[in-house]
Amino acid sequence: MSKKVAVCLSGCGFLDGAEIHEAVFTLLALDEAGAEIICCAPDTAQADVVNHARQQPEAGATRNVLTESARIARGEIKNLSDVRAADIDALIFPGGFGAAKNLCTFATEGPDCQVNSEVDRLVGEMIEARKPIGAICIAPAMIARVLGKRDLHPRLTIGNDAGTAGAINKMGGQHVDCPVTDAVTDEHLKVVTTPAYMLGPGPKHVRAGISKCVAEVLRLA
């Protein structure tokens, strides 16, 4: 029987939403493995809107995280509030600044960040149900916050950035340096992470690490 995997997106575009390469490589790896994919996102306003051609915020512009995420999902997307751990086998969070702006506030508040209530709920349900979670790029920082508040201490990676690694450790995580083509697995908590575009340098390297992350998540499912 194929595994049912929820992929939680955070918008569309690496500066204010989900990193599109990371999201697509995640979906591709899952599809190649024969998994059933459920794309989801919170129905909430983006923290900001960035013009990606100029890489500058657009003052006064607003977008919805669920609506923008639907672009990547080709319209097949669920409201995160309707997703329950009981209905899926695994959960994966692609990165991009949306994970640190829209799913939590790590981008602006660092270790003191707040996590979207539906993200916090579903991650907590997955941990309680002993079901695997994958987190890519900057998304592991969010996982560190959620699990750190539960007095758990997940082994995580965002690559080798000292500042972000220090913030993860401060939130209760245990950061492990890792190259872009690899992934770190916490066997006890069933959490798998990979650096992706926290390190780069390009799509083939990022895809290699994400493929390993997805393979590990499916092994644990």
C-alpha positions as CSV (number, residue, x, y, z in Angstrom):
1,M,0.0,0.0,0.0
2,S,1.4,3.5,-0.9
3,K,2.2,5.9,1.8
4,K,0.1,9.0,2.2
5,V,2.3,12.0,2.7
6,A,1.2,15.6,3.4
7,V,3.5,18.3,2.0
8,C,2.9,21.6,3.8
9,L,3.6,24.6,1.6
10,S,4.1,28.2,2.8
11,G,3.2,30.2,-0.4
12,C,4.9,30.4,-3.7
13,G,8.4,32.0,-4.1
14,F,11.5,31.7,-2.0
15,L,11.5,35.2,-0.6
16,D,8.0,35.2,0.8
17,G,6.7,31.7,0.4
18,A,7.8,28.1,-0.4
19,E,11.0,27.6,-2.3
20,I,9.7,26.3,-5.6
21,H,12.6,24.1,-6.5
22,E,12.5,22.5,-3.0
23,A,8.7,22.0,-3.2
24,V,8.9,20.5,-6.7
25,F,11.8,18.2,-5.9
26,T,9.9,17.0,-2.8
27,L,6.8,16.2,-4.9
28,L,8.9,14.5,-7.6
29,A,10.7,12.3,-5.1
30,L,7.4,11.3,-3.5
31,D,5.8,10.6,-6.9
32,E,8.7,8.5,-8.0
33,A,8.4,6.5,-4.8
34,G,4.7,5.8,-5.5
35,A,3.5,7.9,-2.5
36,E,0.1,9.5,-2.4
37,I,0.6,13.2,-2.0
38,I,-1.6,15.7,-0.1
39,C,-0.5,19.3,-0.5
40,C,-1.7,21.6,2.2
41,A,-1.1,25.1,3.6
42,P,-2.6,27.4,6.3
43,D,-5.4,29.7,5.2
44,T,-3.7,32.9,6.4
45,A,-2.2,36.1,5.0
46,Q,1.5,36.1,4.1
47,A,3.8,38.1,6.3
48,D,4.8,40.1,3.3
49,V,4.9,40.1,-0.5
50,V,8.2,40.3,-2.3
51,N,8.8,41.3,-5.9
52,H,11.1,38.5,-6.9
53,A,12.5,40.3,-10.0
54,R,13.6,43.2,-7.8
55,Q,14.0,41.1,-4.6
56,Q,12.2,43.9,-2.7
57,P,9.0,44.0,-0.6
58,E,5.9,45.5,-2.3
59,A,4.5,48.0,0.2
60,G,0.8,47.5,0.8
61,A,0.5,44.2,-1.2
62,T,-1.2,41.2,0.4
63,R,-1.5,37.6,-0.6
64,N,-2.9,34.4,1.0
65,V,-0.6,31.5,1.8
66,L,-3.2,28.8,0.8
67,T,-4.0,30.6,-2.4
68,E,-0.4,31.1,-3.4
69,S,0.5,27.5,-2.4
70,A,-2.2,26.2,-4.7
71,R,0.0,27.4,-7.7
72,I,2.6,24.8,-6.9
73,A,-0.1,22.2,-6.1
74,R,-1.8,22.8,-9.4
75,G,-5.0,23.7,-7.5
76,E,-5.1,20.4,-5.6
77,I,-4.6,21.6,-2.0
78,K,-6.2,21.3,1.4
79,N,-6.5,23.8,4.2
80,L,-3.9,22.7,6.8
81,S,-6.7,22.9,9.5
82,D,-8.4,19.9,7.7
83,V,-5.3,17.7,7.9
84,R,-4.9,15.3,10.8
85,A,-2.0,12.9,11.7
86,A,-4.5,10.1,11.8
87,D,-5.2,10.5,8.1
88,I,-1.5,10.5,6.8
89,D,1.6,8.5,7.1
90,A,4.2,11.3,7.0
91,L,4.5,15.1,6.8
92,I,7.1,17.2,4.9
93,F,7.9,20.9,5.0
94,P,9.8,22.4,2.1
95,G,11.8,25.5,2.9
96,G,11.9,29.0,1.6
97,F,11.4,32.2,3.6
98,G,7.7,31.4,3.8
99,A,8.5,28.6,6.3
100,A,10.2,31.3,8.5
101,K,7.7,34.1,7.8
102,N,4.3,32.4,7.3
103,L,4.5,29.1,9.1
104,C,6.4,30.7,12.0
105,T,8.1,34.0,12.8
106,F,11.7,32.8,12.9
107,A,12.7,35.3,10.2
108,T,12.0,38.2,12.4
109,E,12.0,36.8,16.0
110,G,14.7,34.1,15.8
111,P,14.7,31.7,18.8
112,D,11.7,33.6,20.3
113,C,9.5,32.9,17.3
114,Q,5.9,31.9,17.3
115,V,4.6,29.0,15.3
116,N,1.3,29.0,13.4
117,S,-1.2,27.2,15.6
118,E,-2.2,24.6,12.9
119,V,1.5,23.8,12.2
120,D,2.1,23.4,15.9
121,R,-0.9,21.1,16.2
122,L,-0.1,18.9,13.3
123,V,3.6,18.5,14.2
124,G,2.6,17.6,17.7
125,E,0.1,15.1,16.5
126,M,2.7,13.5,14.2
127,I,5.2,13.2,17.1
128,E,2.5,11.7,19.4
129,A,1.5,9.2,16.7
130,R,5.2,8.3,16.1
131,K,4.9,9.2,12.4
132,P,7.8,10.8,10.5
133,I,8.4,14.5,9.7
134,G,10.7,15.9,7.0
135,A,11.9,19.5,7.1
136,I,14.0,21.1,4.4
137,C,16.2,24.2,4.2
138,I,15.1,26.7,7.0
139,A,12.1,24.7,8.0
140,P,14.1,22.6,10.6
141,A,14.3,25.8,12.7
142,M,10.5,25.8,13.0
143,I,10.6,22.1,14.0
144,A,13.2,22.9,16.7
145,R,10.8,25.5,18.1
146,V,7.8,23.2,18.1
147,L,9.6,20.2,19.7
148,G,11.8,22.3,22.0
149,K,8.6,23.7,23.7
150,R,7.6,20.0,24.2
151,D,10.9,19.4,26.0
152,L,12.1,17.2,23.1
153,H,15.6,17.6,21.6
154,P,15.6,16.7,17.9
155,R,18.8,16.2,15.9
156,L,18.4,18.6,13.0
157,T,20.4,20.3,10.2
158,I,20.2,23.5,8.2
159,G,23.7,22.9,6.8
160,N,26.5,24.7,8.6
161,D,25.4,28.3,9.2
162,A,26.6,29.1,12.7
163,G,24.0,31.7,13.6
164,T,21.0,29.6,12.6
165,A,22.6,26.5,14.1
166,G,23.0,28.4,17.4
167,A,19.4,29.5,17.3
168,I,18.3,25.9,16.7
169,N,20.3,24.8,19.8
170,K,18.8,27.6,21.8
171,M,15.3,26.4,21.0
172,G,16.1,22.9,22.2
173,G,17.3,21.3,19.0
174,Q,20.7,19.6,18.5
175,H,22.2,20.9,15.3
176,V,24.3,18.6,13.2
177,D,26.4,20.0,10.3
178,C,25.5,18.4,7.0
179,P,26.4,18.8,3.3
180,V,23.7,19.8,0.8
181,T,23.6,16.3,-0.8
182,D,22.9,14.5,2.5
183,A,20.3,14.4,5.2
184,V,20.2,14.0,9.0
185,T,17.8,11.5,10.6
186,D,16.7,11.5,14.2
187,E,15.7,7.9,14.5
188,H,14.0,8.3,17.9
189,L,11.8,11.2,17.0
190,K,11.5,10.2,13.3
191,V,12.6,13.6,12.1
192,V,14.6,14.0,8.9
193,T,16.2,17.2,7.7
194,T,18.4,18.4,4.8
195,P,20.0,21.8,4.1
196,A,18.9,22.4,0.5
197,Y,19.2,26.0,-0.5
198,M,20.6,26.9,2.9
199,L,23.8,25.7,1.2
200,G,23.0,25.3,-2.5
201,P,24.8,25.7,-4.8
202,G,22.3,24.6,-7.4
203,P,19.3,22.4,-8.3
204,K,21.2,19.1,-8.8
205,H,22.8,19.3,-5.4
206,V,19.6,20.4,-3.7
207,R,17.6,17.6,-5.4
208,A,20.1,15.0,-4.2
209,G,19.6,16.0,-0.5
210,I,15.9,16.2,-0.8
211,S,15.7,12.8,-2.4
212,K,17.6,11.4,0.5
213,C,15.3,13.2,2.9
214,V,12.2,11.9,1.2
215,A,13.6,8.3,1.1
216,E,14.3,8.4,4.8
217,V,10.9,9.8,5.6
218,L,9.3,7.0,3.6
219,R,11.5,4.4,5.3
220,L,10.3,5.5,8.7
221,A,6.6,5.7,7.7
